Amino acid sequence: MGVDKNALYFLPLGGAGEIGMNLNAYRYGDKWLLVDMGITFNDRLGIEVLMPNPQYLIEQKEKICGLFLTHGHEDHIGAIPYLWNRFKCPMYATPFTAELIRHKMNDQQIDIEGYLHEVPLEGKIDIGPFKIYLVTLTHSVPEPNGALIEAGNTKVFHTGDWKIDPNPLIGKPVEEEALRKIGDAGVDAMVCDSTNVFCEGDSGSEEEVESNLSDLIGSYKKNAVFVTCFASNLARLQTIALAAKKHGRHVAILGRGFSRINEIARKLGYLKNVPPFLTLSNVKKYARNKVLYLCSGSQGEHRAALSRIASESHPDVSMSPGMLLFFSSRIIPGNEKSIISLQNKITKLGVKVVYGKGMIFTYQGTQVEMIL
């Protein structure tokens, strides 16, 4: 098939029609723009992560102008340490996502000096023949961006992950006026990413979670409380920390993901009202009913802190009868088996497990929000 040099082509190599490992490519003329480079997790023994097959793009690497990252979730940036070296193209991201990428690449001792470019929120980027206009959205990680991509006479709106939260606790609300202007001007296509596209109603606000979490934590005074959620969900981390403070509990974070997010967030000016978290060495100074453990591993990941505690293999923290665990995250489709297995292990330790809608609001747009 011949290539029309004046047409904009879209090639989804991962993430389209499936959960995770997003890797999208746009072609105009003989130039390529990549959008996101993510992984998906795998529960089969011996396989830690899965990622898209980049072979076709490797064959085109001299024609790749750059990689734009919509936001900082693993299914959008997690493959960069594994795949980027094969392209060594410029990368573009807003500050929070850029800082996450720096940490990832430093961990792998990969030098990206001169390759990673920070873009301001609501900024504009020219990458080869592609013009990109950023639109601030809301999601469970700071600084999620939609991107209006223009090449020649063609316009595509690429959403990244999103929802519409009118009152986000962290970051800016959705730029609804910018979205209206894009809609009024018209686009040729929209590439939309939302796992809740088939859900009716709206996805709720973090403000509502704040009230429910505070009530739940305040109602339990007997023993230690554990909460698990996505480490990248900075608003939820803040919500949990402030609820714990209100009820006289000190928060200890467990897991590298939480430690990293905490460090980056405070560096960039987030979490200003949140007290410093306890180190594990300091936890022992407090009675169990004065501590809240915030754990990574809400999706049943084998190597995460919560799975290690459930398997009684964590070196510093253990669970015992009379304790309470809140799951404050939704189940990502495909992770049901791992999560149920984890909950069963924890229940056998005599721990009460709470998993309910009162503690969870989704961070993907529903049908109603699509219409908006």
C-alpha atoms as a printed R data frame, in Angstrom:
    type eleno elety resid chain resno       x       y      z
1   ATOM     1    CA   MET     A     1   0.000   0.000  0.000
2   ATOM     2    CA   GLY     A     2   1.342   3.427 -0.954
3   ATOM     3    CA   VAL     A     3   1.857   6.147  1.647
4   ATOM     4    CA   ASP     A     4   0.127   9.491  1.179
5   ATOM     5    CA   LYS     A     5   2.734  12.062  2.220
6   ATOM     6    CA   ASN     A     6   0.004  14.544  3.138
7   ATOM     7    CA   ALA     A     7  -1.886  12.130  5.409
8   ATOM     8    CA   LEU     A     8  -1.456  11.602  9.151
9   ATOM     9    CA   TYR     A     9  -1.249   7.903 10.076
10  ATOM    10    CA   PHE     A    10  -1.872   6.422 13.523
11  ATOM    11    CA   LEU     A    11  -0.177   3.164 14.535
12  ATOM    12    CA   PRO     A    12  -1.036   1.765 18.001
13  ATOM    13    CA   LEU     A    13   1.605  -0.807 18.932
14  ATOM    14    CA   GLY     A    14   0.282  -1.240 22.471
15  ATOM    15    CA   GLY     A    15  -2.568  -0.082 24.675
16  ATOM    16    CA   ALA     A    16  -5.320   0.017 22.050
17  ATOM    17    CA   GLY     A    17  -8.063  -2.471 22.887
18  ATOM    18    CA   GLU     A    18  -6.085  -3.709 25.903
19  ATOM    19    CA   ILE     A    19  -5.082  -2.539 29.368
20  ATOM    20    CA   GLY     A    20  -1.558  -1.205 29.723
21  ATOM    21    CA   MET     A    21   1.706  -1.033 27.749
22  ATOM    22    CA   ASN     A    22   0.745   2.023 25.737
23  ATOM    23    CA   LEU     A    23   2.913   2.780 22.723
24  ATOM    24    CA   ASN     A    24   1.406   4.935 19.999
25  ATOM    25    CA   ALA     A    25   3.025   6.212 16.825
26  ATOM    26    CA   TYR     A    26   1.933   8.944 14.425
27  ATOM    27    CA   ARG     A    27   3.418   9.264 10.953
28  ATOM    28    CA   TYR     A    28   3.354  12.314  8.706
29  ATOM    29    CA   GLY     A    29   5.410  12.272  5.517
30  ATOM    30    CA   ASP     A    30   8.421  10.176  6.465
31  ATOM    31    CA   LYS     A    31   8.583  11.397 10.088
32  ATOM    32    CA   TRP     A    32   7.300   9.688 13.229
33  ATOM    33    CA   LEU     A    33   6.065  10.946 16.584
34  ATOM    34    CA   LEU     A    34   5.805   8.489 19.495
35  ATOM    35    CA   VAL     A    35   3.282   9.010 22.289
36  ATOM    36    CA   ASP     A    36   3.895   7.091 25.547
37  ATOM    37    CA   MET     A    37   6.041   4.019 26.138
38  ATOM    38    CA   GLY     A    38   4.556   1.841 28.876
39  ATOM    39    CA   ILE     A    39   4.507  -1.613 30.398
40  ATOM    40    CA   THR     A    40   1.870  -3.919 31.784
41  ATOM    41    CA   PHE     A    41   2.388  -6.182 34.775
42  ATOM    42    CA   ASN     A    42   2.288  -9.938 34.569
43  ATOM    43    CA   ASP     A    43   1.545 -12.487 37.291
44  ATOM    44    CA   ARG     A    44   3.213 -15.468 35.627
45  ATOM    45    CA   LEU     A    45   6.258 -16.762 37.475
46  ATOM    46    CA   GLY     A    46   9.521 -15.529 36.002
47  ATOM    47    CA   ILE     A    47   7.947 -12.733 33.932
48  ATOM    48    CA   GLU     A    48   7.899  -9.388 35.712
49  ATOM    49    CA   VAL     A    49   6.602  -7.025 33.031
50  ATOM    50    CA   LEU     A    50   5.351  -7.067 29.464
51  ATOM    51    CA   MET     A    51   5.924  -4.335 26.909
52  ATOM    52    CA   PRO     A    52   5.095  -3.659 23.269
53  ATOM    53    CA   ASN     A    53   7.196  -5.094 20.468
54  ATOM    54    CA   PRO     A    54   9.165  -2.090 19.136
55  ATOM    55    CA   GLN     A    55  10.806  -3.823 16.167
56  ATOM    56    CA   TYR     A    56   8.932  -1.928 13.463
57  ATOM    57    CA   LEU     A    57   9.816   1.407 15.051
58  ATOM    58    CA   ILE     A    58  13.446   0.389 15.514
59  ATOM    59    CA   GLU     A    59  13.606  -0.029 11.748
60  ATOM    60    CA   GLN     A    60  12.309   3.561 11.450
61  ATOM    61    CA   LYS     A    61  14.429   5.058 14.249
62  ATOM    62    CA   GLU     A    62  16.261   7.575 12.045
63  ATOM    63    CA   LYS     A    63  12.869   9.063 11.162
64  ATOM    64    CA   ILE     A    64  11.564   9.352 14.745
65  ATOM    65    CA   CYS     A    65  11.376  13.018 15.787
66  ATOM    66    CA   GLY     A    66  10.549  12.513 19.440
67  ATOM    67    CA   LEU     A    67   8.611  10.817 22.234
68  ATOM    68    CA   PHE     A    68   5.860  12.687 24.096
69  ATOM    69    CA   LEU     A    69   4.684  11.345 27.467
70  ATOM    70    CA   THR     A    70   1.107  12.176 28.458
71  ATOM    71    CA   HIS     A    71   1.542  11.397 32.181
72  ATOM    72    CA   GLY     A    72   3.543   9.401 34.696
73  ATOM    73    CA   HIS     A    73   1.771   6.069 35.098
74  ATOM    74    CA   GLU     A    74   3.743   2.879 34.519
75  ATOM    75    CA   ASP     A    75   1.575   1.819 31.598
76  ATOM    76    CA   HIS     A    76   2.639   5.057 29.875
77  ATOM    77    CA   ILE     A    77   6.299   5.532 30.909
78  ATOM    78    CA   GLY     A    78   7.367   2.187 32.408
79  ATOM    79    CA   ALA     A    79   9.010   0.801 29.251
80  ATOM    80    CA   ILE     A    80  11.314   3.788 28.751
81  ATOM    81    CA   PRO     A    81  14.243   2.245 30.705
82  ATOM    82    CA   TYR     A    82  13.938  -0.907 28.570
83  ATOM    83    CA   LEU     A    83  13.221   0.500 25.100
84  ATOM    84    CA   TRP     A    84  14.385   4.107 24.832
85  ATOM    85    CA   ASN     A    85  18.047   3.180 24.274
86  ATOM    86    CA   ARG     A    86  17.014   1.616 20.963
87  ATOM    87    CA   PHE     A    87  15.781   4.984 19.691
88  ATOM    88    CA   LYS     A    88  17.644   7.645 21.699
89  ATOM    89    CA   CYS     A    89  15.140  10.225 20.515
90  ATOM    90    CA   PRO     A    90  14.241  13.446 22.348
91  ATOM    91    CA   MET     A    91  11.625  13.043 25.103
92  ATOM    92    CA   TYR     A    92   9.050  15.651 26.129
93  ATOM    93    CA   ALA     A    93   7.065  15.704 29.393
94  ATOM    94    CA   THR     A    94   5.596  18.080 31.954
95  ATOM    95    CA   PRO     A    95   7.627  18.523 35.206
96  ATOM    96    CA   PHE     A    96   6.170  15.751 37.397
97  ATOM    97    CA   THR     A    97   6.395  13.128 34.646
98  ATOM    98    CA   ALA     A    98   9.881  14.317 33.694
99  ATOM    99    CA   GLU     A    99  11.077  13.880 37.278
100 ATOM   100    CA   LEU     A   100   9.675  10.337 37.407
101 ATOM   101    CA   ILE     A   101  11.541   9.529 34.193
102 ATOM   102    CA   ARG     A   102  14.804  10.941 35.581
103 ATOM   103    CA   HIS     A   103  14.529   8.709 38.639
104 ATOM   104    CA   LYS     A   104  13.795   5.654 36.505
105 ATOM   105    CA   MET     A   105  16.728   6.260 34.206
106 ATOM   106    CA   ASN     A   106  19.098   7.023 37.086
107 ATOM   107    CA   ASP     A   107  18.136   3.696 38.666
108 ATOM   108    CA   GLN     A   108  19.215   1.956 35.462
109 ATOM   109    CA   GLN     A   109  22.284   4.203 35.056
110 ATOM   110    CA   ILE     A   110  21.065   5.421 31.662
111 ATOM   111    CA   ASP     A   111  22.308   8.874 30.691
112 ATOM   112    CA   ILE     A   112  19.535  11.055 29.248
113 ATOM   113    CA   GLU     A   113  21.344  14.378 29.545
114 ATOM   114    CA   GLY     A   114  20.149  16.622 26.720
115 ATOM   115    CA   TYR     A   115  17.380  14.221 25.670
116 ATOM   116    CA   LEU     A   116  14.629  14.955 28.214
117 ATOM   117    CA   HIS     A   117  12.838  18.269 27.706
118 ATOM   118    CA   GLU     A   118  10.402  19.699 30.259
119 ATOM   119    CA   VAL     A   119   7.252  21.277 28.858
120 ATOM   120    CA   PRO     A   120   5.087  23.652 30.931
121 ATOM   121    CA   LEU     A   121   1.479  22.773 31.630
122 ATOM   122    CA   GLU     A   122  -0.746  24.023 28.809
123 ATOM   123    CA   GLY     A   123   2.400  24.446 26.714
124 ATOM   124    CA   LYS     A   124   3.048  24.024 23.003
125 ATOM   125    CA   ILE     A   125   5.725  21.832 21.417
126 ATOM   126    CA   ASP     A   126   6.992  21.593 17.849
127 ATOM   127    CA   ILE     A   127   8.424  18.136 17.188
128 ATOM   128    CA   GLY     A   128   9.449  17.833 13.550
129 ATOM   129    CA   PRO     A   129   6.312  18.406 11.446
130 ATOM   130    CA   PHE     A   130   4.063  17.788 14.478
131 ATOM   131    CA   LYS     A   131   2.621  20.649 16.497
132 ATOM   132    CA   ILE     A   132   1.388  19.623 19.950
133 ATOM   133    CA   TYR     A   133  -0.856  21.751 22.168
134 ATOM   134    CA   LEU     A   134  -1.266  20.474 25.736
135 ATOM   135    CA   VAL     A   135  -4.543  20.496 27.644
136 ATOM   136    CA   THR     A   136  -4.557  19.885 31.402
137 ATOM   137    CA   LEU     A   137  -6.857  17.031 32.468
138 ATOM   138    CA   THR     A   138  -7.413  15.285 35.813
139 ATOM   139    CA   HIS     A   139  -6.416  11.749 36.756
140 ATOM   140    CA   SER     A   140  -4.892   9.867 39.705
141 ATOM   141    CA   VAL     A   141  -1.396  11.200 39.038
142 ATOM   142    CA   PRO     A   142  -0.393  14.872 38.839
143 ATOM   143    CA   GLU     A   143  -0.176  16.665 35.502
144 ATOM   144    CA   PRO     A   144  -2.089  14.387 33.102
145 ATOM   145    CA   ASN     A   145  -2.190  15.910 29.637
146 ATOM   146    CA   GLY     A   146  -4.367  15.637 26.606
147 ATOM   147    CA   ALA     A   147  -2.608  16.599 23.384
148 ATOM   148    CA   LEU     A   148  -3.966  18.234 20.273
149 ATOM   149    CA   ILE     A   149  -1.654  16.951 17.545
150 ATOM   150    CA   GLU     A   150  -1.533  18.837 14.256
151 ATOM   151    CA   ALA     A   151   0.339  17.715 11.154
152 ATOM   152    CA   GLY     A   152  -0.391  19.292  7.779
153 ATOM   153    CA   ASN     A   153  -4.134  19.858  7.620
154 ATOM   154    CA   THR     A   154  -5.002  17.044 10.044
155 ATOM   155    CA   LYS     A   155  -5.857  17.384 13.739
156 ATOM   156    CA   VAL     A   156  -6.071  14.551 16.269
157 ATOM   157    CA   PHE     A   157  -6.916  14.931 19.947
158 ATOM   158    CA   HIS     A   158  -5.023  12.301 21.961
159 ATOM   159    CA   THR     A   159  -6.432  12.181 25.494
160 ATOM   160    CA   GLY     A   160  -4.044  10.026 27.498
161 ATOM   161    CA   ASP     A   161  -5.717   8.825 30.717
162 ATOM   162    CA   TRP     A   162  -8.325  11.201 32.100
163 ATOM   163    CA   LYS     A   163 -11.454  11.850 34.096
164 ATOM   164    CA   ILE     A   164 -13.401  15.000 34.916
165 ATOM   165    CA   ASP     A   165 -12.949  15.935 38.570
166 ATOM   166    CA   PRO     A   166 -14.400  19.408 39.184
167 ATOM   167    CA   ASN     A   167 -12.567  19.736 42.525
168 ATOM   168    CA   PRO     A   168  -9.220  17.923 42.407
169 ATOM   169    CA   LEU     A   169  -7.306  18.003 45.689
170 ATOM   170    CA   ILE     A   170  -3.970  18.227 43.876
171 ATOM   171    CA   GLY     A   171  -3.255  20.033 40.643
172 ATOM   172    CA   LYS     A   172  -5.445  22.045 38.322
173 ATOM   173    CA   PRO     A   173  -8.992  21.157 37.285
174 ATOM   174    CA   VAL     A   174  -9.734  20.121 33.719
175 ATOM   175    CA   GLU     A   175  -9.310  22.924 31.189
176 ATOM   176    CA   GLU     A   176 -12.915  22.665 30.040
177 ATOM   177    CA   GLU     A   177 -12.773  25.897 28.042
178 ATOM   178    CA   ALA     A   178  -9.751  24.636 26.095
179 ATOM   179    CA   LEU     A   179 -11.607  21.395 25.360
180 ATOM   180    CA   ARG     A   180 -14.637  23.345 24.141
181 ATOM   181    CA   LYS     A   181 -12.470  25.401 21.804
182 ATOM   182    CA   ILE     A   182 -10.891  22.269 20.362
183 ATOM   183    CA   GLY     A   183 -14.335  20.740 19.899
184 ATOM   184    CA   ASP     A   184 -15.759  23.871 18.300
185 ATOM   185    CA   ALA     A   185 -12.826  24.120 15.888
186 ATOM   186    CA   GLY     A   186 -13.209  20.430 15.062
187 ATOM   187    CA   VAL     A   187 -10.784  17.535 14.915
188 ATOM   188    CA   ASP     A   188 -10.404  14.740 12.404
189 ATOM   189    CA   ALA     A   189 -10.146  12.059 15.088
190 ATOM   190    CA   MET     A   190  -9.932  11.528 18.831
191 ATOM   191    CA   VAL     A   191  -7.733   8.809 20.307
192 ATOM   192    CA   CYS     A   192  -9.319   8.280 23.712
193 ATOM   193    CA   ASP     A   193  -8.020   6.235 26.640
194 ATOM   194    CA   SER     A   194 -10.447   5.286 29.424
195 ATOM   195    CA   THR     A   195 -11.012   1.893 31.030
196 ATOM   196    CA   ASN     A   196 -14.402   3.115 32.301
197 ATOM   197    CA   VAL     A   197 -15.821   4.050 28.925
198 ATOM   198    CA   PHE     A   198 -18.566   1.436 29.353
199 ATOM   199    CA   CYS     A   199 -19.552   2.675 32.834
200 ATOM   200    CA   GLU     A   200 -22.598   4.858 33.334
201 ATOM   201    CA   GLY     A   201 -22.810   7.795 35.737
202 ATOM   202    CA   ASP     A   202 -19.843   9.900 36.822
203 ATOM   203    CA   SER     A   203 -16.633   8.768 38.465
204 ATOM   204    CA   GLY     A   204 -16.891  10.876 41.621
205 ATOM   205    CA   SER     A   205 -14.469  13.292 43.228
206 ATOM   206    CA   GLU     A   206 -11.537  12.843 45.586
207 ATOM   207    CA   GLU     A   207 -13.360  15.202 47.965
208 ATOM   208    CA   GLU     A   208 -15.938  12.471 48.594
209 ATOM   209    CA   VAL     A   209 -13.218   9.891 49.253
210 ATOM   210    CA   GLU     A   210 -11.649  12.246 51.797
211 ATOM   211    CA   SER     A   211 -14.797  12.228 53.942
212 ATOM   212    CA   ASN     A   212 -15.333   8.454 53.706
213 ATOM   213    CA   LEU     A   213 -11.717   7.619 54.498
214 ATOM   214    CA   SER     A   214 -11.649   9.915 57.495
215 ATOM   215    CA   ASP     A   215 -14.786   8.282 58.911
216 ATOM   216    CA   LEU     A   216 -13.386   4.775 58.395
217 ATOM   217    CA   ILE     A   217 -10.015   5.527 59.966
218 ATOM   218    CA   GLY     A   218 -11.670   7.348 62.862
219 ATOM   219    CA   SER     A   219 -14.025   4.448 63.552
220 ATOM   220    CA   TYR     A   220 -11.192   1.995 64.246
221 ATOM   221    CA   LYS     A   221  -9.167   2.691 67.379
222 ATOM   222    CA   LYS     A   222  -8.059  -0.755 68.558
223 ATOM   223    CA   ASN     A   223  -4.990  -1.645 66.507
224 ATOM   224    CA   ALA     A   224  -2.820  -0.814 63.514
225 ATOM   225    CA   VAL     A   225  -4.505   0.218 60.286
226 ATOM   226    CA   PHE     A   226  -3.130  -0.632 56.850
227 ATOM   227    CA   VAL     A   227  -4.188   1.163 53.668
228 ATOM   228    CA   THR     A   228  -3.150   0.233 50.146
229 ATOM   229    CA   CYS     A   229  -3.573   2.279 46.992
230 ATOM   230    CA   PHE     A   230  -1.633   3.197 43.862
231 ATOM   231    CA   ALA     A   231   1.682   4.812 44.806
232 ATOM   232    CA   SER     A   232   1.295   7.382 42.021
233 ATOM   233    CA   ASN     A   233  -2.066   8.566 43.380
234 ATOM   234    CA   LEU     A   234  -0.732  11.657 45.100
235 ATOM   235    CA   ALA     A   235  -4.167  13.032 45.968
236 ATOM   236    CA   ARG     A   236  -5.101   9.764 47.697
237 ATOM   237    CA   LEU     A   237  -1.788   9.731 49.553
238 ATOM   238    CA   GLN     A   238  -2.543  13.240 50.831
239 ATOM   239    CA   THR     A   239  -6.129  12.278 51.706
240 ATOM   240    CA   ILE     A   240  -4.973   9.279 53.741
241 ATOM   241    CA   ALA     A   241  -2.219  11.217 55.513
242 ATOM   242    CA   LEU     A   242  -4.526  14.059 56.560
243 ATOM   243    CA   ALA     A   243  -7.238  11.631 57.710
244 ATOM   244    CA   ALA     A   244  -4.662   9.781 59.810
245 ATOM   245    CA   LYS     A   245  -3.429  13.045 61.332
246 ATOM   246    CA   LYS     A   246  -6.997  14.065 62.202
247 ATOM   247    CA   HIS     A   247  -7.442  10.868 64.207
248 ATOM   248    CA   GLY     A   248  -4.052  10.900 65.921
249 ATOM   249    CA   ARG     A   249  -2.257   8.367 63.748
250 ATOM   250    CA   HIS     A   250   1.232   8.646 62.283
251 ATOM   251    CA   VAL     A   251   1.779   7.397 58.725
252 ATOM   252    CA   ALA     A   252   4.563   5.051 57.680
253 ATOM   253    CA   ILE     A   253   4.976   4.422 53.959
254 ATOM   254    CA   LEU     A   254   6.027   0.975 52.758
255 ATOM   255    CA   GLY     A   255   7.370   0.363 49.268
256 ATOM   256    CA   ARG     A   256   9.848   2.035 46.926
257 ATOM   257    CA   GLY     A   257   7.027   3.470 44.829
258 ATOM   258    CA   PHE     A   258   5.628   5.485 47.731
259 ATOM   259    CA   SER     A   259   9.086   6.630 48.820
260 ATOM   260    CA   ARG     A   260   9.884   7.848 45.320
261 ATOM   261    CA   ILE     A   261   6.558   9.631 44.825
262 ATOM   262    CA   ASN     A   262   6.893  11.290 48.235
263 ATOM   263    CA   GLU     A   263  10.386  12.552 47.385
264 ATOM   264    CA   ILE     A   264   9.397  13.885 43.948
265 ATOM   265    CA   ALA     A   265   6.148  15.435 45.176
266 ATOM   266    CA   ARG     A   266   7.805  17.378 47.972
267 ATOM   267    CA   LYS     A   267  10.601  18.513 45.648
268 ATOM   268    CA   LEU     A   268   8.026  19.956 43.215
269 ATOM   269    CA   GLY     A   269   5.964  21.677 45.906
270 ATOM   270    CA   TYR     A   270   3.178  19.142 46.438
271 ATOM   271    CA   LEU     A   271   2.152  17.698 49.858
272 ATOM   272    CA   LYS     A   272   2.871  21.008 51.610
273 ATOM   273    CA   ASN     A   273   0.233  20.358 54.289
274 ATOM   274    CA   VAL     A   274   1.201  16.728 54.881
275 ATOM   275    CA   PRO     A   275   3.464  15.939 57.880
276 ATOM   276    CA   PRO     A   276   6.674  14.001 57.167
277 ATOM   277    CA   PHE     A   277   6.135  10.253 57.025
278 ATOM   278    CA   LEU     A   278   7.645   7.893 59.576
279 ATOM   279    CA   THR     A   279  10.614   5.739 58.754
280 ATOM   280    CA   LEU     A   280  10.303   2.087 59.724
281 ATOM   281    CA   SER     A   281  12.887   2.594 62.448
282 ATOM   282    CA   ASN     A   282  10.695   5.301 64.022
283 ATOM   283    CA   VAL     A   283   7.450   3.304 63.879
284 ATOM   284    CA   LYS     A   284   8.422   1.259 66.919
285 ATOM   285    CA   LYS     A   285   8.206   4.370 69.106
286 ATOM   286    CA   TYR     A   286   4.426   4.449 68.749
287 ATOM   287    CA   ALA     A   287   1.644   2.172 69.942
288 ATOM   288    CA   ARG     A   288   0.060   0.106 67.159
289 ATOM   289    CA   ASN     A   289  -3.232   1.996 67.426
290 ATOM   290    CA   LYS     A   290  -1.363   5.232 66.684
291 ATOM   291    CA   VAL     A   291   0.107   4.041 63.376
292 ATOM   292    CA   LEU     A   292  -1.242   3.807 59.844
293 ATOM   293    CA   TYR     A   293   0.810   1.829 57.325
294 ATOM   294    CA   LEU     A   294   0.438   2.962 53.731
295 ATOM   295    CA   CYS     A   295   1.469   0.053 51.507
296 ATOM   296    CA   SER     A   296   2.217  -0.427 47.849
297 ATOM   297    CA   GLY     A   297   0.800  -3.497 46.112
298 ATOM   298    CA   SER     A   298  -2.924  -2.798 45.732
299 ATOM   299    CA   GLN     A   299  -3.017  -4.858 42.512
300 ATOM   300    CA   GLY     A   300  -1.488  -7.961 44.083
301 ATOM   301    CA   GLU     A   301   2.022  -7.411 42.711
302 ATOM   302    CA   HIS     A   302   4.226 -10.223 44.040
303 ATOM   303    CA   ARG     A   303   7.226  -8.082 44.984
304 ATOM   304    CA   ALA     A   304   5.283  -5.188 46.509
305 ATOM   305    CA   ALA     A   305   5.230  -4.457 50.231
306 ATOM   306    CA   LEU     A   306   1.683  -5.707 50.845
307 ATOM   307    CA   SER     A   307   2.310  -9.106 49.229
308 ATOM   308    CA   ARG     A   308   5.463  -9.557 51.278
309 ATOM   309    CA   ILE     A   309   3.597  -8.694 54.480
310 ATOM   310    CA   ALA     A   310   0.781 -11.093 53.537
311 ATOM   311    CA   SER     A   311   3.343 -13.848 52.920
312 ATOM   312    CA   GLU     A   312   5.007 -13.056 56.265
313 ATOM   313    CA   SER     A   313   8.294 -12.342 54.504
314 ATOM   314    CA   HIS     A   314   8.592  -8.595 55.120
315 ATOM   315    CA   PRO     A   315  11.647  -7.932 57.330
316 ATOM   316    CA   ASP     A   316  10.100  -5.105 59.364
317 ATOM   317    CA   VAL     A   317   6.298  -5.272 59.338
318 ATOM   318    CA   SER     A   318   3.834  -8.020 60.189
319 ATOM   319    CA   MET     A   319   0.069  -8.348 60.448
320 ATOM   320    CA   SER     A   320  -1.807  -9.999 63.291
321 ATOM   321    CA   PRO     A   321  -5.430 -10.654 64.282
322 ATOM   322    CA   GLY     A   322  -7.434  -7.547 65.064
323 ATOM   323    CA   MET     A   323  -5.745  -5.317 62.510
324 ATOM   324    CA   LEU     A   324  -7.564  -3.635 59.640
325 ATOM   325    CA   LEU     A   325  -6.696  -3.291 55.938
326 ATOM   326    CA   PHE     A   326  -8.438  -0.846 53.577
327 ATOM   327    CA   PHE     A   327  -8.125  -1.322 49.822
328 ATOM   328    CA   SER     A   328  -8.428   2.218 48.470
329 ATOM   329    CA   SER     A   329  -7.990   1.484 44.774
330 ATOM   330    CA   ARG     A   330 -10.043  -0.056 42.038
331 ATOM   331    CA   ILE     A   331  -9.235  -3.402 40.445
332 ATOM   332    CA   ILE     A   332  -7.500  -2.943 37.116
333 ATOM   333    CA   PRO     A   333  -9.092  -5.429 34.673
334 ATOM   334    CA   GLY     A   334  -6.934  -8.532 34.502
335 ATOM   335    CA   ASN     A   335  -5.694  -8.278 38.101
336 ATOM   336    CA   GLU     A   336  -8.745  -9.843 39.754
337 ATOM   337    CA   LYS     A   337  -7.125 -13.220 40.476
338 ATOM   338    CA   SER     A   338  -3.985 -11.721 42.038
339 ATOM   339    CA   ILE     A   339  -5.954  -9.331 44.242
340 ATOM   340    CA   ILE     A   340  -8.423 -11.952 45.489
341 ATOM   341    CA   SER     A   341  -5.538 -14.309 46.283
342 ATOM   342    CA   LEU     A   342  -3.825 -11.532 48.239
343 ATOM   343    CA   GLN     A   343  -6.995 -10.687 50.159
344 ATOM   344    CA   ASN     A   344  -7.464 -14.355 51.060
345 ATOM   345    CA   LYS     A   345  -3.925 -14.567 52.463
346 ATOM   346    CA   ILE     A   346  -4.468 -11.475 54.589
347 ATOM   347    CA   THR     A   347  -7.851 -12.682 55.858
348 ATOM   348    CA   LYS     A   348  -6.203 -15.935 57.005
349 ATOM   349    CA   LEU     A   349  -3.913 -13.835 59.213
350 ATOM   350    CA   GLY     A   350  -6.996 -12.652 61.109
351 ATOM   351    CA   VAL     A   351  -6.977  -9.192 59.545
352 ATOM   352    CA   LYS     A   352 -10.259  -7.554 58.578
353 ATOM   353    CA   VAL     A   353 -10.194  -6.525 54.909
354 ATOM   354    CA   VAL     A   354 -12.379  -3.618 53.776
355 ATOM   355    CA   TYR     A   355 -12.954  -3.100 50.076
356 ATOM   356    CA   GLY     A   356 -15.858  -0.922 49.075
357 ATOM   357    CA   LYS     A   357 -17.037   1.884 46.879
358 ATOM   358    CA   GLY     A   358 -17.059   4.296 49.781
359 ATOM   359    CA   MET     A   359 -13.274   4.360 49.669
360 ATOM   360    CA   ILE     A   360 -12.734   4.213 45.941
361 ATOM   361    CA   PHE     A   361 -13.468   6.611 43.170
362 ATOM   362    CA   THR     A   362 -12.246   5.851 39.718
363 ATOM   363    CA   TYR     A   363  -9.739   7.930 37.793
364 ATOM   364    CA   GLN     A   364 -10.948   7.057 34.315
365 ATOM   365    CA   GLY     A   365 -13.730   8.912 32.556
366 ATOM   366    CA   THR     A   366 -17.182   7.335 32.284
367 ATOM   367    CA   GLN     A   367 -19.846   7.631 29.583
368 ATOM   368    CA   VAL     A   368 -21.279  10.818 31.121
369 ATOM   369    CA   GLU     A   369 -17.851  12.453 31.196
370 ATOM   370    CA   MET     A   370 -17.270  11.425 27.579
371 ATOM   371    CA   ILE     A   371 -20.372  13.408 26.627
372 ATOM   372    CA   LEU     A   372 -19.111  16.424 28.585
